[in-house]
């Protein structure tokens, strides 16, 4: 993804974009969970919501934060167990060029 998906809000509603960014900063603050786990959780939620671009972006971010391919795949196994085969198709499309 070459451009931030919310870039249009710079023009349409900068205050909304600022609020979303602040919420993200708040969500990722704290040190109880490693950042890679936070990205894996967001990746899983994006998969359930059918958002392959989010899955891909957060899988890459998780790896940049230290997650391994095996950790990502175990996350997807748990996700499939809880949410079903649909997420396997969403994540397959999303991760096609990541690994």
MMTF fields as JSON, N, C-alpha, C and O atoms, coordinates in Angstrom:
{
  "mmtfVersion": "1.0.0",
  "mmtfProducer": "UNKNOWN",
  "numBonds": 395,
  "numAtoms": 396,
  "numGroups": 99,
  "numChains": 1,
  "numModels": 1,
  "chainsPerModel": [1],
  "groupsPerChain": [99],
  "chainIdList": ["A"],
  "bondAtomList": [4, 2, 8, 6, 12, 10, 16, 14, 20, 18, 24, 22, 28, 26, 32, 30, 36, 34, 40, 38, 44, 42, 48, 46, 52, 50, 56, 54, 60, 58, 64, 62, 68, 66, 72, 70, 76, 74, 80, 78, 84, 82, 88, 86, 92, 90, 96, 94, 100, 98, 104, 102, 108, 106, 112, 110, 116, 114, 120, 118, 124, 122, 128, 126, 132, 130, 136, 134, 140, 138, 144, 142, 148, 146, 152, 150, 156, 154, 160, 158, 164, 162, 168, 166, 172, 170, 176, 174, 180, 178, 184, 182, 188, 186, 192, 190, 196, 194, 200, 198, 204, 202, 208, 206, 212, 210, 216, 214, 220, 218, 224, 222, 228, 226, 232, 230, 236, 234, 240, 238, 244, 242, 248, 246, 252, 250, 256, 254, 260, 258, 264, 262, 268, 266, 272, 270, 276, 274, 280, 278, 284, 282, 288, 286, 292, 290, 296, 294, 300, 298, 304, 302, 308, 306, 312, 310, 316, 314, 320, 318, 324, 322, 328, 326, 332, 330, 336, 334, 340, 338, 344, 342, 348, 346, 352, 350, 356, 354, 360, 358, 364, 362, 368, 366, 372, 370, 376, 374, 380, 378, 384, 382, 388, 386, 392, 390],
  "bondOrderList": [1, 1, 1, 1, 1, 1, 1, 1, 1, 1, 1, 1, 1, 1, 1, 1, 1, 1, 1, 1, 1, 1, 1, 1, 1, 1, 1, 1, 1, 1, 1, 1, 1, 1, 1, 1, 1, 1, 1, 1, 1, 1, 1, 1, 1, 1, 1, 1, 1, 1, 1, 1, 1, 1, 1, 1, 1, 1, 1, 1, 1, 1, 1, 1, 1, 1, 1, 1, 1, 1, 1, 1, 1, 1, 1, 1, 1, 1, 1, 1, 1, 1, 1, 1, 1, 1, 1, 1, 1, 1, 1, 1, 1, 1, 1, 1, 1, 1],
  "groupList": [{"groupName": "UNK", "atomNameList": ["N", "CA", "C", "O"], "elementList": ["N", "C", "C", "O"], "formalChargeList": [0, 0, 0, 0], "bondAtomList": [1, 0, 2, 1, 3, 2], "bondOrderList": [1, 1, 2], "singleLetterCode": "X", "chemCompType": "L-PEPTIDE LINKING"}],
  "groupTypeList": [0, 0, 0, 0, 0, 0, 0, 0, 0, 0, 0, 0, 0, 0, 0, 0, 0, 0, 0, 0, 0, 0, 0, 0, 0, 0, 0, 0, 0, 0, 0, 0, 0, 0, 0, 0, 0, 0, 0, 0, 0, 0, 0, 0, 0, 0, 0, 0, 0, 0, 0, 0, 0, 0, 0, 0, 0, 0, 0, 0, 0, 0, 0, 0, 0, 0, 0, 0, 0, 0, 0, 0, 0, 0, 0, 0, 0, 0, 0, 0, 0, 0, 0, 0, 0, 0, 0, 0, 0, 0, 0, 0, 0, 0, 0, 0, 0, 0, 0],
  "groupIdList": [1, 2, 3, 4, 5, 6, 7, 8, 9, 10, 11, 12, 13, 14, 15, 16, 17, 18, 19, 20, 21, 22, 23, 24, 25, 26, 27, 28, 29, 30, 31, 32, 33, 34, 35, 36, 37, 38, 39, 40, 41, 42, 43, 44, 45, 46, 47, 48, 49, 50, 51, 52, 53, 54, 55, 56, 57, 58, 59, 60, 61, 62, 63, 64, 65, 66, 67, 68, 69, 70, 71, 72, 73, 74, 75, 76, 77, 78, 79, 80, 81, 82, 83, 84, 85, 86, 87, 88, 89, 90, 91, 92, 93, 94, 95, 96, 97, 98, 99],
  "secStructList": [7, 7, 1, 7, 6, 6, 6, 6, 2, 2, 2, 2, 7, 2, 2, 2, 2, 2, 2, 2, 2, 2, 2, 2, 2, 2, 2, 6, 7, 7, 1, 1, 1, 7, 2, 2, 2, 2, 2, 2, 2, 2, 2, 2, 2, 2, 2, 2, 6, 6, 7, 2, 2, 2, 2, 2, 2, 2, 2, 2, 2, 2, 2, 2, 6, 6, 7, 7, 2, 2, 2, 2, 2, 2, 2, 2, 2, 2, 2, 2, 2, 2, 2, 7, 6, 2, 2, 2, 2, 2, 2, 2, 2, 2, 2, 6, 6, 6, 7],
  "xCoordList": [0.855, 0.0, 0.908, 1.671, 0.817, 1.739, 1.247, 2.048, -0.014, -0.579, -1.437, -2.094, -1.424, -2.242, -3.705, -4.167, -4.45, -5.835, -6.772, -7.866, -6.364, -7.218, -6.729, -7.19, -5.816, -5.235, -6.296, -6.131, -7.366, -8.421, -8.977, -9.473, -8.895, -9.411, -8.542, -8.979, -7.31, -6.5, -7.244, -7.165, -7.964, -8.713, -10.158, -10.698, -10.782, -12.204, -12.516, -13.451, -11.727, -12.014, -10.759, -10.606, -9.863, -8.605, -8.819, -8.013, -9.888, -10.139, -10.455, -10.014, -11.214, -11.516, -10.241, -10.019, -9.409, -8.15, -7.271, -6.642, -7.229, -6.449, -6.974, -6.191, -8.292, -8.89, -8.551, -8.215, -8.64, -8.306, -6.852, -6.541, -5.956, -4.538, -4.31, -3.558, -4.958, -4.81, -5.326, -4.722, -6.438, -6.959, -5.966, -5.772, -5.343, -4.335, -3.123, -2.608, -2.675, -1.546, -1.875, -1.043, -3.099, -3.526, -3.577, -3.106, -4.149, -4.282, -2.926, -2.789, -1.928, -0.609, 0.322, 1.485, -0.178, 0.652, 0.683, -0.076, 1.532, 1.651, 2.643, 2.974, 3.111, 4.157, 3.812, 4.673, 2.585, 2.228, 2.269, 2.651, 1.88, 1.942, 3.006, 3.1, 3.802, 4.744, 3.989, 2.887, 4.588, 3.952, 3.576, 2.548, 4.393, 4.066, 2.737, 1.985, 2.432, 1.152, -0.003, -1.073, 0.203, -0.845, -1.154, -2.32, -0.114, -0.338, -1.003, -1.838, -0.647, -1.29, -2.778, -3.597, -3.127, -4.544, -5.292, -6.393, -4.694, -5.343, -5.465, -6.488, -4.436, -4.484, -5.669, -6.405, -5.844, -6.939, -8.296, -9.206, -8.438, -9.707, -9.993, -11.129, -8.965, -9.156, -9.595, -10.433, -9.043, -9.439, -10.913, -11.631, -11.363, -12.772, -13.678, -14.794, -13.19, -13.973, -13.823, -14.393, -13.069, -12.918, -12.085, -12.367, -11.058, -10.215, -8.81, -7.905, -8.621, -7.315, -6.175, -5.049, -6.432, -5.363, -4.894, -3.699, -5.831, -5.467, -4.706, -3.753, -5.125, -4.408, -2.96, -2.037, -2.775, -1.427, -0.598, 0.529, -1.139, -0.4, -0.005, 1.108, -0.912, -0.618, 0.269, 1.012, 0.219, 1.161, 2.574, 3.515, 2.714, 4.028, 4.5, 5.66, 3.606, 3.978, 4.368, 5.308, 3.651, 3.983, 5.375, 6.148, 5.697, 7.027, 8.102, 9.177, 7.82, 8.777, 8.973, 10.022, 7.944, 8.037, 8.588, 8.661, 8.98, 9.623, 8.829, 9.33, 7.627, 6.839, 7.45, 8.008, 7.334, 7.821, 6.656, 5.488, 7.001, 5.995, 5.182, 3.964, 5.852, 5.165, 4.157, 3.073, 4.497, 3.556, 2.338, 1.212, 2.57, 1.451, 0.553, -0.671, 1.147, 0.355, -0.397, -1.531, 0.215, -0.511, -1.677, -2.742, -1.481, -2.579, -3.722, -4.885, -3.401, -4.44, -5.128, -6.314, -4.403, -5.042, -6.085, -7.188, -5.72, -6.668, -7.861, -9.01, -7.571, -8.622, -9.587, -10.802, -9.056, -9.919, -10.769, -11.948, -10.182, -10.92, -12.107, -13.2, -11.896, -12.938, -13.919, -15.122, -13.405, -14.245, -14.563, -15.406, -13.934, -14.298, -13.424, -12.455, -13.813, -13.007, -12.962, -12.009, -13.955, -13.967, -12.71, -12.192, -12.209, -11.001, -9.771, -8.795, -9.81, -8.693, -8.588, -7.486, -9.719, -9.72, -9.282, -8.511, -9.762, -9.353, -7.852, -7.172, -7.337, -5.912, -5.036, -3.913, -5.528, -4.752, -4.521, -3.411, -5.554, -5.434, -4.494, -3.661, -4.634, -3.837, -2.36, -1.51, -2.047, -0.662, 0.059, 1.206, -0.611, -0.076, 1.35, 2.187, 1.627, 2.951, 3.777, 4.793, 3.343, 4.066, 5.196, 6.29, 4.948, 5.964, 6.597, 7.477],
  "yCoordList": [-1.156, 0.0, 1.228, 1.447, 2.019, 3.13, 4.396, 5.264, 4.506, 5.714, 5.327, 4.286, 6.175, 5.897, 5.844, 6.729, 4.83, 4.672, 5.796, 5.937, 6.585, 7.684, 9.05, 10.081, 9.059, 10.307, 11.302, 12.51, 10.808, 11.69, 12.604, 13.692, 12.168, 12.974, 14.182, 15.096, 14.188, 15.408, 16.588, 17.719, 16.295, 17.33, 17.424, 18.521, 16.271, 16.259, 16.63, 17.385, 16.095, 16.331, 16.086, 15.024, 17.066, 16.893, 16.588, 15.88, 17.111, 16.853, 15.382, 14.802, 14.776, 13.35, 12.527, 11.585, 12.874, 12.168, 12.27, 11.29, 13.442, 13.653, 12.75, 12.147, 12.664, 11.826, 10.347, 9.637, 9.89, 8.496, 8.217, 7.184, 9.134, 8.961, 8.92, 8.08, 9.824, 9.839, 8.534, 8.01, 8.003, 6.728, 5.597, 4.729, 5.611, 4.602, 4.71, 3.706, 5.941, 6.152, 5.641, 5.01, 5.921, 5.46, 3.93, 3.319, 3.318, 1.857, 1.16, 0.1, 1.746, 1.12, 1.589, 1.186, 2.428, 2.859, 1.744, 0.779, 1.885, 0.862, -0.199, -0.361, -0.919, -1.91, -3.304, -4.184, -3.529, -4.848, -5.91, -7.053, -5.533, -6.443, -5.958, -4.76, -6.87, -6.454, -5.916, -6.37, -4.961, -4.32, -5.35, -5.201, -6.389, -7.384, -8.066, -8.378, -8.303, -8.92, -7.982, -8.422, -6.705, -5.721, -5.733, -5.711, -5.767, -5.823, -7.13, -7.138, -8.227, -9.504, -9.468, -10.032, -8.816, -8.685, -7.844, -8.201, -6.734, -5.88, -6.641, -6.543, -7.391, -8.205, -9.17, -9.321, -9.812, -10.771, -10.079, -10.602, -8.941, -8.208, -7.769, -7.865, -7.288, -6.92, -8.126, -7.99, -9.292, -10.501, -10.806, -11.118, -10.717, -10.97, -9.954, -10.279, -8.74, -7.692, -7.729, -6.888, -8.686, -8.82, -7.727, -7.304, -7.264, -6.163, -6.667, -6.561, -7.214, -7.782, -6.767, -7.124, -5.527, -4.523, -4.303, -4.137, -4.302, -4.179, -5.39, -5.26, -6.574, -7.803, -7.704, -7.954, -7.334, -7.249, -6.203, -6.483, -5.004, -3.92, -4.294, -3.999, -4.942, -5.29, -6.513, -6.628, -7.435, -8.551, -8.026, -8.449, -7.106, -6.502, -5.734, -5.848, -4.951, -4.19, -5.134, -4.855, -6.247, -7.226, -7.792, -7.949, -8.101, -8.634, -7.583, -7.904, -6.343, -5.273, -5.087, -4.623, -5.459, -5.381, -6.667, -6.801, -7.62, -8.835, -10.115, -11.169, -10.083, -11.31, -12.183, -11.689, -13.47, -14.422, -14.894, -14.7, -15.509, -16.118, -17.137, -17.227, -17.895, -18.912, -18.278, -18.826, -17.144, -16.462, -15.954, -16.025, -15.447, -14.987, -16.168, -16.062, -17.285, -18.445, -19.041, -19.493, -19.049, -19.534, -18.613, -19.078, -17.317, -16.371, -16.703, -16.682, -17.008, -17.331, -18.657, -18.817, -19.606, -20.867, -20.624, -21.168, -19.806, -19.473, -18.717, -18.968, -17.803, -17.013, -17.907, -17.721, -18.861, -19.791, -20.605, -20.843, -21.032, -21.81, -21.015, -21.559, -19.736, -18.908, -18.37, -18.303, -17.99, -17.258, -18.003, -17.54, -19.122, -19.927, -19.738, -18.979, -20.465, -20.544, -19.232, -18.998, -18.38, -17.116, -16.31, -15.697, -16.301, -15.53, -16.146, -15.446, -17.449, -18.097, -17.571, -17.368, -17.355, -16.819, -15.353, -14.952, -14.558, -13.147, -13.046, -12.259, -13.833, -13.734, -14.335, -13.876, -15.341, -15.907, -14.841, -14.693, -14.117, -13.031, -11.946, -11.428, -11.613, -10.526, -10.865, -9.999, -12.11, -12.496, -13.091, -13.525, -13.111, -13.751, -13.302, -14.126, -12.021, -11.506, -11.058, -10.381, -11.435, -11.019, -11.992, -11.566, -13.279, -14.284, -14.826, -15.684],
  "zCoordList": [0.0, 0.0, 0.0, 0.941, -1.058, -1.2, -0.511, -0.167, -0.315, 0.27, 1.468, 1.465, 2.488, 3.668, 3.257, 2.535, 3.696, 3.238, 3.681, 3.134, 4.65, 5.12, 4.647, 5.137, 3.717, 3.221, 2.746, 2.915, 2.162, 1.652, 2.744, 2.451, 3.999, 5.098, 5.421, 6.12, 4.913, 5.053, 4.434, 4.914, 3.362, 2.645, 3.131, 3.271, 3.389, 3.713, 5.158, 5.425, 6.086, 7.505, 8.333, 8.937, 8.362, 9.103, 10.585, 11.189, 11.175, 12.596, 12.831, 13.823, 11.924, 12.039, 11.892, 12.653, 10.922, 10.723, 11.972, 12.373, 12.576, 13.805, 14.932, 15.666, 15.059, 16.099, 15.877, 16.825, 14.638, 14.332, 14.678, 15.271, 14.312, 14.62, 16.134, 16.63, 16.858, 18.317, 18.927, 19.864, 18.406, 18.903, 18.646, 19.497, 17.473, 17.158, 18.068, 18.559, 18.288, 19.197, 20.595, 21.247, 21.05, 22.374, 22.42, 23.38, 21.382, 21.36, 21.396, 22.007, 20.747, 20.688, 21.809, 21.856, 22.7, 23.827, 24.874, 24.79, 25.815, 26.854, 26.455, 25.28, 27.451, 27.21, 27.709, 27.701, 28.142, 28.656, 27.557, 27.808, 26.354, 25.216, 24.243, 23.974, 23.717, 22.679, 21.455, 21.144, 20.78, 19.628, 18.559, 17.898, 18.382, 17.358, 17.662, 16.738, 18.934, 19.292, 19.001, 18.581, 19.219, 18.921, 17.431, 17.038, 16.597, 15.148, 14.736, 13.832, 15.381, 15.065, 15.411, 14.685, 16.503, 16.858, 15.83, 15.41, 15.428, 14.43, 13.106, 12.428, 12.74, 11.526, 11.583, 10.607, 12.718, 12.876, 12.769, 12.125, 13.376, 13.316, 11.883, 11.418, 11.181, 9.779, 8.949, 8.058, 9.231, 8.503, 8.718, 7.768, 9.958, 10.263, 9.562, 9.159, 9.426, 8.765, 7.241, 6.545, 6.723, 5.284, 4.646, 3.525, 5.35, 4.88, 4.546, 5.374, 3.341, 3.008, 3.024, 3.371, 2.661, 2.701, 4.137, 4.386, 5.074, 6.489, 6.984, 7.753, 6.546, 6.915, 6.468, 7.242, 5.198, 4.651, 5.378, 5.787, 5.545, 6.195, 7.618, 8.052, 8.346, 9.73, 9.851, 10.826, 8.892, 8.888, 8.665, 9.335, 7.725, 7.47, 8.7, 9.096, 9.308, 10.508, 11.646, 12.39, 11.781, 12.826, 12.6, 13.546, 11.343, 11.052, 11.312, 11.82, 10.97, 11.253, 12.752, 13.198, 13.533, 14.991, 15.597, 16.819, 14.735, 15.239, 15.112, 15.504, 14.589, 14.433, 13.349, 12.369, 13.542, 12.552, 11.681, 12.016, 10.573, 9.701, 10.506, 10.349, 11.358, 12.163, 13.127, 13.329, 13.717, 14.622, 13.857, 14.349, 12.663, 11.84, 11.478, 11.556, 11.084, 10.697, 11.885, 11.729, 13.066, 14.25, 14.58, 14.985, 14.408, 14.612, 13.666, 14.068, 12.415, 11.431, 11.745, 11.459, 12.328, 12.735, 13.827, 13.781, 14.801, 15.869, 15.292, 15.655, 14.402, 13.765, 12.986, 13.057, 12.255, 11.517, 12.471, 12.209, 13.572, 14.574, 15.108, 15.265, 15.386, 15.98, 14.938, 15.189, 13.774, 12.822, 11.538, 10.77, 11.276, 10.128, 8.903, 8.896, 7.869, 6.647, 5.874, 5.132, 6.024, 5.284, 5.506, 4.573, 6.731, 7.009, 6.358, 6.088, 6.106, 5.432, 3.999, 3.489, 3.36, 2.001, 1.981, 1.109, 2.926, 3.009, 3.237, 2.578, 4.162, 4.488, 3.388, 3.179, 2.69, 1.576, 0.51, -0.001, 0.187, -0.795, -0.276, -1.019, 0.982, 1.57, 1.665, 1.457, 1.975, 2.248, 1.044, 1.152, -0.093, -1.296, -1.629, -1.998, -1.504, -1.867, -0.669, -0.828, 0.526, 1.731, 2.048, 2.419, 1.908, 2.234, 0.965, 1.032]
}
